[in-house]
């Protein structure tokens, strides 16, 4: 009997210990729930603070990203300048060419230069020698296509100098791949007629054959139909512009200066560069000039850089 009572006593004591333990665990669980509830209550009581914190974090991330982009852009610019300086020394330039500004977000309105109009000009492609801009830039354009100097292609690529070509097929057709290399480097190939004829002496239909025929040829050979046209010798009449428009031409850039290996010819009385001026030169070599195409570029860039101008891409402004 004593043994039974002792076992009962031990069993009851075990039940009390277990109950006490359950009580302590219950109190701990309730305390944890209470803390969680208070924390949740604090978060939900002022959602504006969380929103502000999220916005601040996002703004900080955006600023960090922008700062990183600026740093990356600055590093790229510095690297480009260093590469251009090395190339300039290689190609015999006295000074590295100046870097052109970014292309304008809004392109300037192009109108026909005073004195260059024909009848019904307002309905025809504009004829101009200068692009209206305040940027201290000029545009290099090269005509015909007779000389195909591989050193010229290499020089322009290494110096990162943009230019626009106006091609006549009778001079180009013996070496289309040369001009495809040029196009692959980012040069736009435009229309200078099939056979480089004096346009005002031709009928409307003959002019149209010259212009539209070259449009078709450039599209076939190079995959893109031009929108710019330069008449041979810079001579045109109303029929020229009407024919050009019918072939898909949007603008007729002429020039304000002409470049040679040993000189610059000027259209304006002040014999100086102006913001947005178009410079003309040609694909010619020592058979026609006192120098090569690379000599011509050296002379052009000596003049342009000394006057504080950069060479920009014409198509970025049209």
C-alpha positions in Angstrom: 0.0 0.0 0.0 2.8 2.4 0.8 4.4 1.6 -2.6 1.1 2.3 -4.4 0.7 5.7 -2.5 4.3 6.5 -3.4 3.7 5.9 -7.1 0.5 7.9 -7.0 2.4 10.8 -5.3 5.1 10.6 -8.0 2.5 10.5 -10.8 0.7 13.6 -9.3 4.0 15.4 -8.9 4.9 14.7 -12.6 1.5 16.0 -13.7 2.1 19.2 -11.7 5.6 19.7 -13.2 4.3 19.1 -16.7 1.4 21.5 -16.2 3.9 24.1 -14.9 6.1 23.6 -18.0 3.1 23.9 -20.3 2.2 27.1 -18.5 5.6 28.6 -18.9 5.7 27.6 -22.6 2.2 29.1 -23.1 3.3 32.4 -21.5 6.4 32.5 -23.7 4.3 31.8 -26.8 1.8 34.5 -25.8 4.7 37.0 -25.2 6.1 36.2 -28.7 2.7 36.7 -30.3 2.3 39.9 -28.4 5.7 41.3 -29.6 4.8 40.2 -33.1 1.5 41.9 -32.8 3.0 45.1 -31.5 5.6 45.1 -34.3 2.9 44.5 -36.9 0.8 47.2 -35.3 3.8 49.7 -35.5 4.3 48.9 -39.2 0.7 49.3 -40.1 0.2 52.3 -38.0 2.3 54.5 -40.3 2.6 53.1 -43.9 3.8 56.5 -45.1 7.2 55.9 -43.4 7.7 52.6 -45.1 6.7 54.2 -48.5 9.1 57.1 -47.9 11.9 54.7 -47.0 11.3 52.7 -50.2 11.3 55.8 -52.3 14.5 57.0 -50.7 16.1 53.7 -51.3 15.0 53.7 -54.9 16.2 57.3 -55.4 19.6 56.4 -53.9 19.8 53.4 -56.2 18.9 55.6 -59.2 21.5 58.2 -58.2 24.1 55.5 -57.8 23.3 54.1 -61.2 23.4 57.6 -62.8 26.8 58.3 -61.1 28.1 55.0 -62.4 26.8 55.8 -65.9 28.5 59.2 -65.7 31.7 57.7 -64.6 31.6 55.1 -67.3 30.8 57.7 -69.9 33.7 59.9 -68.7 36.0 56.9 -68.9 34.9 56.1 -72.4 35.3 59.7 -73.5 38.8 59.7 -72.0 39.7 56.5 -73.7 38.3 57.8 -77.1 40.4 61.0 -76.7 43.5 59.0 -75.9 42.9 56.7 -78.9 42.4 59.7 -81.2 45.6 61.3 -79.9 47.6 58.2 -80.7 46.0 58.0 -84.2 46.6 61.7 -84.8 50.3 61.2 -84.2 50.4 58.2 -86.4 48.7 60.1 -89.3 50.8 63.2 -89.0 48.3 65.6 -87.6 49.7 68.5 -85.6 46.8 68.3 -83.1 44.1 65.7 -82.4 40.7 66.5 -83.9 38.2 68.0 -81.5 35.4 65.8 -80.4 32.0 66.7 -81.9 29.1 67.3 -79.4 26.2 64.8 -79.2 23.7 64.9 -82.0 21.0 67.5 -81.4 17.8 66.0 -80.0 15.7 68.4 -82.2 17.1 68.7 -85.7 17.2 72.2 -87.2 14.8 73.3 -89.9 16.6 73.3 -93.2 15.6 76.0 -95.8 17.0 77.0 -99.1 19.8 79.6 -99.0 18.9 83.1 -100.2 19.8 83.4 -103.8 19.7 79.7 -104.5 16.0 79.4 -105.1 14.2 78.2 -108.2 10.6 78.8 -109.2 8.2 76.9 -106.9 11.1 76.3 -104.5 8.8 76.0 -101.5 7.6 72.7 -102.9 11.0 71.3 -103.8 14.0 70.0 -101.8 15.9 72.7 -100.0 19.3 73.8 -101.4 21.8 74.9 -98.7 25.5 75.4 -98.0 25.3 75.7 -94.2 23.2 73.8 -91.6 21.6 76.2 -89.0 23.3 75.4 -85.7 25.1 77.1 -82.9 27.4 74.1 -82.4 30.9 74.8 -83.5 30.9 72.0 -86.0 31.5 71.6 -89.8 30.5 68.7 -92.1 32.9 66.9 -94.4 31.5 65.7 -97.8 33.4 63.9 -100.5 32.3 63.6 -104.1 32.6 61.5 -107.2 34.5 58.2 -106.3 37.5 58.1 -108.7 40.3 57.6 -106.2 40.0 54.4 -104.0 42.8 54.8 -101.5 42.8 52.1 -98.8 45.0 54.3 -96.6 42.2 56.9 -96.6 39.7 54.4 -95.3 42.1 53.3 -92.6 42.9 56.9 -91.6 39.3 58.0 -91.3 38.4 54.9 -89.2 41.3 55.3 -86.8 40.7 59.1 -86.4 36.9 58.5 -86.0 36.2 61.3 -88.5 32.6 61.2 -89.9 32.0 62.2 -93.5 29.3 61.8 -96.2 29.9 60.5 -99.7 28.2 61.6 -102.9 28.8 59.0 -105.6 28.7 59.0 -109.4 28.3 55.4 -110.7 30.5 55.7 -113.7 33.5 56.2 -111.3 32.4 53.8 -108.6 31.2 50.7 -110.5 34.7 49.3 -111.0 35.1 48.8 -107.2 31.8 48.7 -105.3 33.5 46.7 -102.4 35.7 49.7 -101.6 32.6 51.8 -100.9 30.9 48.9 -99.1 33.8 49.0 -96.6 33.1 52.7 -96.2 29.4 52.1 -95.6 30.2 49.4 -93.1 32.2 52.0 -91.2 29.1 54.2 -90.9 29.4 56.4 -93.9 26.2 57.3 -95.7 26.4 56.9 -99.5 24.4 59.5 -101.4 23.5 60.5 -105.0 25.8 62.4 -107.4 24.1 61.1 -110.6 25.0 58.1 -112.8 27.4 59.9 -115.2 28.2 63.4 -113.7 26.5 65.4 -116.4 25.9 69.1 -116.4 22.3 68.9 -115.3 20.8 72.3 -116.6 21.7 71.2 -120.2 19.6 68.1 -120.0 15.8 67.7 -120.4 13.7 66.9 -117.4 13.5 63.2 -118.5 17.3 63.0 -119.0 17.9 64.5 -115.5 15.4 62.1 -114.0 17.2 59.2 -115.6 20.5 60.4 -114.2 19.2 60.9 -110.6 16.7 58.0 -110.4 19.1 55.7 -112.1 21.7 56.4 -109.4 19.1 55.9 -106.7 18.3 52.5 -108.1 22.0 51.6 -108.4 22.9 52.6 -104.9 19.9 50.7 -103.5 20.9 47.6 -105.5 24.5 47.7 -104.7 24.4 49.0 -101.1 20.9 48.2 -99.9 19.7 51.7 -99.1 18.1 54.4 -101.2 19.6 57.9 -100.6 17.7 60.9 -99.5 20.5 63.4 -100.2 21.5 64.6 -103.7 24.3 66.9 -104.9 24.2 68.0 -108.5 27.5 67.8 -110.4 29.5 71.0 -110.3 26.7 72.4 -108.0 24.6 73.4 -111.0 20.9 72.8 -111.2 17.6 74.2 -112.3 14.0 73.7 -111.4 13.8 70.5 -113.5 16.8 69.1 -111.5 15.0 69.7 -108.2 11.7 68.4 -109.5 13.4 65.2 -110.8 15.2 64.8 -107.6 12.0 65.0 -105.5 10.3 62.5 -107.8 13.1 60.1 -107.1 12.8 60.4 -103.3 15.4 63.1 -102.6 14.7 65.2 -99.5 17.5 67.7 -99.5 20.3 69.1 -101.7 23.4 70.0 -99.7 26.0 72.1 -101.6 29.0 73.6 -99.8 30.6 76.6 -98.3 34.3 75.6 -98.6 36.2 73.3 -100.9 39.3 71.4 -99.6 42.5 70.4 -101.4 45.8 68.9 -100.1 47.4 72.3 -100.1 44.6 74.9 -99.6 41.0 75.7 -98.9 38.8 77.6 -101.3 36.1 79.8 -99.6 32.6 80.8 -100.8 32.2 83.6 -98.2 33.9 87.0 -98.3 35.5 86.5 -94.9 37.3 83.3 -95.9 36.5 81.7 -92.6 34.6 78.7 -91.2 31.1 79.2 -89.7 29.0 76.9 -87.4 27.3 74.3 -89.6 29.4 74.9 -92.8 29.5 72.1 -95.3 33.0 71.4 -96.7 33.4 69.8 -100.2 36.3 67.6 -101.3 36.8 64.8 -103.8 37.9 61.2 -104.1 41.1 62.2 -105.9 44.8 61.4 -105.7 48.2 62.4 -107.0 47.1 62.2 -110.6 44.8 65.1 -110.0 46.2 66.9 -106.9 49.6 67.8 -105.5 49.1 65.2 -102.8 47.0 62.2 -101.7 43.7 61.9 -100.0 45.4 61.5 -96.7 47.4 64.7 -97.4 44.1 66.4 -98.0 42.6 65.3 -94.7 45.7 66.5 -92.9 45.3 69.9 -94.4 41.6 70.1 -93.7 42.0 69.0 -90.1 44.8 71.4 -89.5 42.5 74.3 -90.6 39.4 73.0 -88.8 41.1 72.2 -85.5 43.1 75.4 -85.5 39.8 77.4 -85.8 38.3 75.5 -82.9 35.8 73.4 -84.9 35.0 69.7 -84.8 33.8 67.6 -87.7 30.3 66.2 -87.1 28.1 63.8 -89.0 25.9 65.6 -91.4 23.0 63.1 -91.2 22.7 63.8 -87.4 21.6 67.3 -88.3 19.2 66.6 -91.2 
